[in-house]
């Protein structure tokens, strides 16, 4: 019959299952008794952790984070199609299908000594602009009266909420992207922003998301020119509403208007740093605003704080005297064509976080809005690949390149790649506000700000500003979702690293710092053959075959074959692009100063610069580290089924059944493991239920599905004898001792076995105190005699004639042992008995080493009436081993009984605590564990007491026999041979003295197995 059985502890078949399915209680059909020595192990565990594969990432607890960014424009052209083409005179030599919507001012204030090229006949720049980023700003109306306005960075924010769980790496990327783009509203994932606006009747028809892209007001024509000339800005511009301090939330809208949130301007990097510092310090309200931090001061050309800016106005055509090119003016006619009804959107429509399988890392892309190829250029030419993302390589023609300075020329030839976007200056606002140790150093220019307003002012600050040291910022960063995804602090958030938390750009010779992280289009050398030799001016018509009109030789007419049409001839090699010397012209008049020059300007916005398109994609930023798929690389399975002796976390103890590495994957839904940890019970216990917990290494809960299981293997120990075994086993021990005694008798009575000098044999067996051996004293011999009786072999001391040893053992009547046999045989026989007892009962040895069980009781202080300290030798000598043993046994039994009563009283007190109210579940469990431990100790003590005394009848019979043996020993000492008078101990001492006068015989080992000079000594615990 097998002593091993298994328990399938499945969650579905259990009770007390918690909300995350990682703690459960399996009820057993009956109570099972597990004795000491029971082995318990987890044969197999199958954990239902859904989604755990090599392409998944684990979020241990809910993550809430806020991203702050600033919208930006670009110092470039923003053309729109015109309402209608006008042809009035011969001056309309070419179409001009574009009209520019931007107004720029105060160029010389920011770039003194520099000029932009002359304008053409419609007040447009012939060669474009610097293509550098210009952050957007808006006036904030701080109070209801609107008397004080402050120019602030136009910032937005996006919140992400990631519930705890396991996500595929692609799903996590989509989950974050959708929340930032408001395809899923954080906290309301079933809804999106546009649907929400429709439900609230706030949708204005422009599908912006109010996070990564917003719409803003386009001003009427001449608005900015009027402010430059002195018009009060506050009377014509739309400010941010009262209360919109900080980064704008998606709920911040302008009530009752659909044409945008507010009026905006694009400012230089230098100006942006000034207004950003003022906003961080709460520079709002009269007397609190830093100089130059208002829309009026920035735009008015006569103001000392005026700077270069861009504003956007409503334009869709031209008007004025058609006969005079210089009289043509920009115009806005909304009757037939109005694209400004919902304002102008700034930001990005393409923000995305993805996982790059080739590089095994997350990517950030689309923080910018790329240039796209239009359907036609300004001259009416239809373009290929309309709508595709692209870049433009811009070069000035020879006539215009000689005009600007080197600083300006360098900016004018920058690559045209984007039109707007967002600059992320704080990827982790909530983390920075929670862990930032520099917040208490922030000062505010307006002492009247509320705590909430101060907190909103912090939303203008970049991530690094919240920390006193760079290391503090790094430590906090490592707690963010971005670090978990593989993005380091130095990658996207460190303001001191170029391209991370900011970057430098040169605009018309002036270096300007822009704070934040953004992206751009991909540009590399692969574009060279794509654009090489493009826009060749050859353009011929197809010619049929026929006679050449003017043959080279008179009278010999030539005939030629048909000629194909030729246009757009390109070689795709590594030559350059066509950069003509002349500006655009489609004047074919013979003899005119201008000459026909159209082909190089295909696709260009300008008449003095060419634009060569190249189709590209956005350049993603790839994380430098692999993502951290799990902060906890393994799971722990614990249970109260085994003893709480294992150390977990910070020295906390529990019963550990298994450790499952999360890299040991089976499929998407289950993780299996067969690493078996075996526990052996040191105390018996009764079980009727099994509590199981699946935990992280920090002992926190894991969210599992409800189908995990643990297959537990329980192996009961084989039945084994105890210290007080049946008569059959006692008889076997008696026979073993009898054989050992017979060998000793033969060694001293049979000349063929031993030498003639018994004293020499005794010396060789036990050693001498005077010749290097330890000798054998009275105390040891008396203890051996007592131990012999303690083992239950009382008949070994009966008076019978030697050397006859009956076959039935030492208890058979008529057996007699002489003094020398008593001195030698008892010791040798007891040695064998003790060795066999130790091998038979390893459990008792283990209990002894642990300080529990019978041996522990023997070490208890003796009660009143027991052996006094320091009198043992005298008592043994006076009373003899038998009487001494009897007294010791009585004292030990009394000590054990007293200890038993103490433990039973302690158990009663523990039961009272268990029934008391107000205990936590953990306290109740600890009390019950204590009671079970007390029960085990009480049972051990009862066994010890029974072992001391046995049954009442057996105990009485044994004491009677001990008394008789003691009397016979006293009689032998009073009469008879010297051995009888001296006893075994005295005989050996005398033999030792006589042997000192005779050369000692050495070497060898006796038949009993005891080496020469190696006596057997028995301590009280062994008795």
Order of alpha helices (4+ residues) and beta strands (2+ residues): beta-beta-beta-beta-beta-beta-beta-beta-alpha-beta-beta-beta-beta-alpha-alpha-beta-alpha-beta-alpha-alpha-beta-beta-beta-beta-beta-beta-beta-beta-alpha-alpha-beta-alpha-alpha-alpha-alpha-alpha-beta-beta-beta-alpha-beta-beta-beta-beta-beta-beta-beta-beta-beta-beta-beta-beta-beta-beta-beta-alpha-alpha-alpha-alpha-alpha-alpha-alpha-alpha-alpha-alpha
